[in-house]
Amino acid sequence: MLDRAFIKRNVASLSLFHDLAESELDAVARACRPVAFADGARIVRQGDAGDDFFIIKAGKVRFAISFDD
């Protein structure tokens, strides 16, 4: 079950979304869908389109950024 209150609390706490109205936070929460990944799975790759936004509810995520010289 998707906990929309959890989503709204976490989204509202981010400076990017801080000024959203309650109705806008509701719209963000309604647009969210739960996804699960296996341990060690790659979620995104550097250079991928930024079409998704993730809220980590449980577990850990490791990330690395490569810089071109």
Secondary structure, 3 states (H helix, E strand, C coil): CCCHHHHHHHHHCCHHHCCCCHHHHHHHHHHCCCCCCCCCCCCCCCCCCCCCCCCCCCCCCCCCCCCCC
